Amino acid sequence: MATKLLPTIQSPADIKRLGAADLVVLAQEVRDELVRVLSEDNPTSVGGHLGPNLGVVELTIALHRVFSTPKDKFVFDVSHQGYVHKLFTGRRDRFGSIRQYEGLNGFLLRSESPHDCYGAGHAGTALSAALGMAVGRDLRGGDEHVVCVAGDAAFTCGVSYEALNNTAEQTKRMIVVLNDNEWSIAKNVGAMASYFNKIATNPSYAHLHEKASNFVKMIGGQTALDFAHKVEAGVKNLLLPSVIFEELGFRYYGPIDGHDIDLLVQTFEFLKTQNEPVLLHILTQKGRGYGPALEKPDKFHGLGKFEPKTGATKSTTTPTYSELLGRTLSKFAEQNNRLVAITAAMPSGTGLAAFASEHPNRYFDVGIAEEHAALFACGLAVQGFKPFLAIYSTFMQRAYDMIVHDMALQKLNVALCMDRGGLSGDDGPTHHGLFDIGYLRHVPNLVFCTPRDEAEFVDMLWTMNHYTAGPIAIRYPRGVGTGAKPAEQPRLLEIGKSEVVRHGNSQPVRVALFGLGNMCAMAEAAAVLLEARGISVAVINPRWIKPLDTGTLEFYARSAEVLCTFEDHVLHNGYGCAVMEHVAEEFISVPIVRIGWPDEFIEHGSIDILRAKHGLTAEAAVERILALLDADSGRLSGPAVVA
C-alpha cells in the first residue's frame, strides 16, 4: 500500500518538495480528508464548509507550491474556504477539531497561525485589505507577494469595487485570483454573474484544456525569464481579455481551469514576475470530487455532520426560525400584495427560498450587497410596498448607515428580519449576532422586538406586517426554538407591551426576572430554582426592546427586591442597560443583576459550553441573586446596581 502524502505535509515547504505527479495524488487525499473530518466518520464532527473547500484544493496546492507563507500573504475573501490552507500550515493534527470548542476556527484567524495574515468571515473584505498590505509593503521597501483570493460572489459586493478602483494608482504589484464557481451560498445573481458567465462560455474556452496542455509543454524546462517572455507572447493571446478589469488597471488573464495544478503553478510563476496589478480568472467547481456536494452546492456550502457515502443529514420535524420566516411571509403575501421579500445572497440561510418559490415576482436576491439591499428596500417602501429585509444580524451591521440615514430618518416602512440574533455557536465571532440591540436601540423612529418562541415569532411578523409608522426590526436565534406551534390566525401584539409569564407563587414578589427573547426559558428555569428556596418570583417576557414597557418595568422595580435581566447579547448597551437607564432616570433604588455576554468577542463552540463558561445559566443567575437577598429578613445585602 502506497504511503499517504498528506501526513507528510507539516508545512508549505513539504509541498514544494513533491513531484508534479504527487500533487494530483495529494489533491485527492485532501478531498478524502475533508469529507472524513466533516462527516459522521469523525465522531466529534459538527460539520462545516465542505463545498467551498472541495473547490479550492488544486488552487491552494498551487499557491503553496509557488509562494512562501508567512512571508508572502494570502488574503482569502470570507476565508471559509481556508480549510485546505490550514491542513498545509501545521494544523493537520488538529484538523479534526475544526469548529469545535477550543479547536480550530472555521475561518482564518490571525491569532491561530502566522500563515493567516488576515481574518474574515464576511464577504468583500479581501481586496481592500490586500491592497493595504501591498501598499504597506511598498512603503517599507519589502519584496513579498500579496495574493488576494476572492470568489465571484465577492464581486457583487460594493466594497470590492472600491478597492479595484484604487489598486492601479496605489501599487504596482498585487495578484488577485477570481475564483469563479458561479455560487456564493446560492447561485450568484446580477449583471456581474452574467458577465463572468459570458466570458466562461465564450467558444474560445471550449478548447482551453487542449491549449493549456500545449502551453504547459511549451514552457516546460524554461528559465523563469524565458518563461515570462513566452507567456507574454503566448498565454495572453490564449486567454480571454476582460474589458472591465483592464479599464480598472488590472492585466487580466483567464479564464483558466482552476483544477489543473500544472497550469496553475506555471501561471503563478509568471504572475510573480509582473510589475503591475494582475487578475487571474479561474473556473472551479464548488464541491469538486464529491457527488452529493456537486448535486446540491447550496446545501454543502455549510452543513452539520452528514453520512459520507450519500451526503444525507438528519432531518428534524421542528422548523427552524429561518424556515418559519419563509413559510409565514409566503402566507402573508397571499393576503397582502404589497409585501415583498429581500435577501442578500442568502435565500436558504434566511428561509426565503420558500417565499421565492411561491412569489417569485416579489422576491429579490441582490447578491452580497447589504447596503444596497437596505436602500433598495427604502425605495420600495417609498412606492407603498412593505419590504421584509432578511439578513443575518452580524451582516446587518454593514447596512447601519442606511438604517439610520434612510429608513429611520424618513420613517420608511421597512421590516428588518435579523436572523442569528444572539450566539451563532460553531461559526464563531464573525457570525455571532451579539451587537444588534446596541446598534439599533438608540435609533429614533425604530421599533424593535424579539420573540420567546416560534408562536410569538409568527405573531410578531403579523404585527410587523401591519405596522405603518416607520421601520420595525425583529431579532431571532439560529436554529429551532421550543417547538411552540403558531396559531392558525396570528394575533396583533400591542407595541411596547410585555407579557407576565409568571406572577409569583405568593405576594409580595421578591424577585422579578426579565427574560428577553429565547432567554425567557432561562429566566423560567431560574424562577424554579428560586421558588424551591421559598422565594416568590415573577417572570416577564419583555417582547419589545424598543419601546420598553416602562409601566411593567416600574411596577416590579418599585415592588420587588431584585430585578434580573437575561439577554443573548453583549451586556454593554444591551437590553439590561436599557432597563438600568430607565430605572435610574425614575430614581428607583433596586439592585439589578444582568445576565449576558461580556465585553469581548466570544469564541466558537457549542452554545451550552459557551454559556456555562461565560456565566449565562440559570444557576449563575440564582447565585448572584441570592447574594443580594437576606432570606431571613427580606432585606438587601449588596450594591444598588450589579452588572
VENPEQUI-V240618 format. One record per helix or strand of 3 or more residues. SS is the DSSP state (2 for helix, 1 for strand). FROM is the first residue (numbers start at 1). LEN is the number of residues. If there is no record, write none. Layout:
BEGIN
SS,FROM,LEN + SS,FROM,LEN
END
This chain:
BEGIN
2,6,3 + 2,12,5 + 2,20,19 + 2,50,5 + 2,57,10 + 1,73,4 + 2,83,6 + 2,92,6 + 2,126,15 + 1,146,6 + 2,152,5 + 2,158,13 + 1,175,6 + 2,191,10 + 2,203,17 + 2,224,15 + 2,243,5 + 1,251,7 + 2,261,11 + 1,278,6 + 2,291,5 + 2,299,3 + 2,321,15 + 1,339,5 + 2,353,6 + 2,360,3 + 1,363,3 + 2,370,13 + 1,386,7 + 2,393,18 + 1,414,6 + 2,425,3 + 2,436,5 + 1,447,4 + 2,454,13 + 1,472,4 + 1,499,4 + 1,511,5 + 2,517,15 + 1,537,5 + 1,544,3 + 2,550,10 + 1,562,9 + 2,575,11 + 1,591,7 + 2,607,8 + 2,618,9
END
